[in-house]
Amino acid sequence: MITSTRLRTAVGATAIVLLTATPALALGPFARSSGTLSDFAPSASGPFDGARARVQLVESSKDSHAVFTVKGIGASANGNTYGAHLHDGPCIAGNGPAALGHYNAHAHAGVDPVKVNDETEIWLDFTVDDGTGTATAKVPFVPKSGARSVVIHAQPTNPSTGGAGDRLACLTVSW
């Protein structure tokens, strides 16, 4: 006869074995950050004033998956597309240069020449619909840990150069 204690132990052990023996179910390390966006031009009013964002980066094998969502965007931005990228530095309100340049896997790996595209950088362009914008990206690298940021730019990303105009707002991401 199996007692309820022995049955719970057997079920718990089975669950542990299934979770540890099934790598396809396991997700790698991840970073998640959310909060009110920092404004690079706090004295001027813009569509991202008071907006909130959330970014999640999940490592899976040798790839990374990113999801970026912004809510509370001003109505004047509806229908507009904005470039957004993972940057090398942290986000400091009123100080766009503090976010440094785009995080580029080739530059971090010492690859020469450095290529700029959606496979060497995390580009998260989004189009605003009813005050919300969401973007996803999958890249064939895992960003190195550190204080980083997702910066929202004034224009969509130019696929030839990676440029997207002025820096409007950002969210710090650390892992």
N, C-alpha and C positions, 0 to 999 in steps of 0.2 A: 504494500500500500504506500502511495506517495503522499507525504504530508504537504500542507499548503506552503510551509517554509521551504521544503526541498523543491517544490514545483516553482516557486518564485525564484529561487536560486538558479534552477535549470533554465528558466525562461530568460533571466537576466544574463547568464553566461552565453546563451545562444545569441542574444542581441549584440553583446560585445563582440563575439566572434564574427557575426555577419557584418557589423560596421567596420571592424578592423581588417577583415579578409576581403572586402569589396572595394578596391581603390576607386572604381568608377563612381562610387557614391561620395567619396571624400572630396571636399573642396580645399584648395590650398589656402595659404594666408590671405587675409584681406584687410583693406583699410576702408574705413567709413568715416565721413565727416559731414556734418550738417550745421546750418545756422544762417543768420542774416548775412547777406553779402556785404563785403567791405567795398566802399565806394572810392574810386580813384580821384573823383572830382567832387568832394563833399559839399563845396560851396554852390555847385550848379545842380539843378534838379534834373533827374534823368529817369528812364523807364525802370531801372533796377533799384531805385531808392526804396528801402524797406522790403525788398524781395528776399525770399529765403531759398537756399539751395541745399541739395544733398548729392554727394558723390560717393560711389562705392567702386573700389578696385578689387577684383578677385583674381588670384593667381590660379591657373589651371595648367598643370604640366609646365610647358615652357612659354605659355601664352598668358596674356592678361585680358580681362574683360572689364570694361568700365561702363557705368551708368551714371548719367548726370541729369538731374531734374531741378528746374528752377520754377518757383511758384510765386505769385504775387507781383508779376511784372505789370507795369503800367499799360493801360489800354492803348496808348499811342504806339506801342510796339507790336500790336497784333498783326500777324502776317509777315513780320520782318524776320530775317534769318541772321543770326549772330554766330561768329566763330568763337569757339571756346577750346582751350588747350591746357594740358598739364604743363606747368612751368617749373623751373628748377628752384625757385626761391619761395619764401613765405609771402603771404598776403599782408600788406600793411596799408590801412586806409590812408588815402591821400598821397601814396608813394608808389606809383606804378612800377618804377624801375626796381624796387625791392624784390619783385617777383622774378627777376632775372629773365632769361630767355626760355624758349620752349625746351622741355625735357626731350632730348634726342638720344635714342639708344645707341646710335653710331658714335656720337660725341662721347658718351660715357664709356663706351667700349674701346675708344681710341682708333676707330675705323677711319681710314683716309682714302678717298674723300668722303666727307660726311654727306649722306643723302638726306634730303628733307622731303618726307612724304607721309602718308597715313599708315605706313608700316614701321617707320622709325620714330614717329611721334604719336601722341594720343590726341586726336582731333575729335572734339565733341560738339560740332555745330548743331544748332537747334533752331527751329522756326517756332515763333510764339503763336499759340492758339488759345484764345480766351484767358490770357494771363499766365499761361504755363508753357514751358519748353522742356523737352526731354531728348536726350541723345545717348546712343550707345556706341561703343567701339571695341573691337577685338584687335590686339596687336601681338606680333610674334616675339615679345620680350616681356620681361618682368622688371618694372622700374626699381632702381636701387632705393633703399629706405632713406628717409630724410624729411626735412620740412619743405614741402612743396605747396603748390596752389593750382587751382583751376581758374584761369583768367578768361573773362568774357570780353570779346573784342567787338568793335562797332560794325564790322562787316563780316560776310561769310569768308571762310578760309580760301585763299587762292591756291589751288592744287599744285601750281608750278613753283611757288615760292614759300608757301606755308604762312604768308602774311595775312593779317585780317584787320588791319587798321588799328585805331586807337584802343587803349585798354580802358574799359568802362568800370568793371567791378571784378571781385574775385572771392574765392573761398579757400582758406588754408586746409591742406590735407597733410597729415603726418603719419608715418608708420615706421 
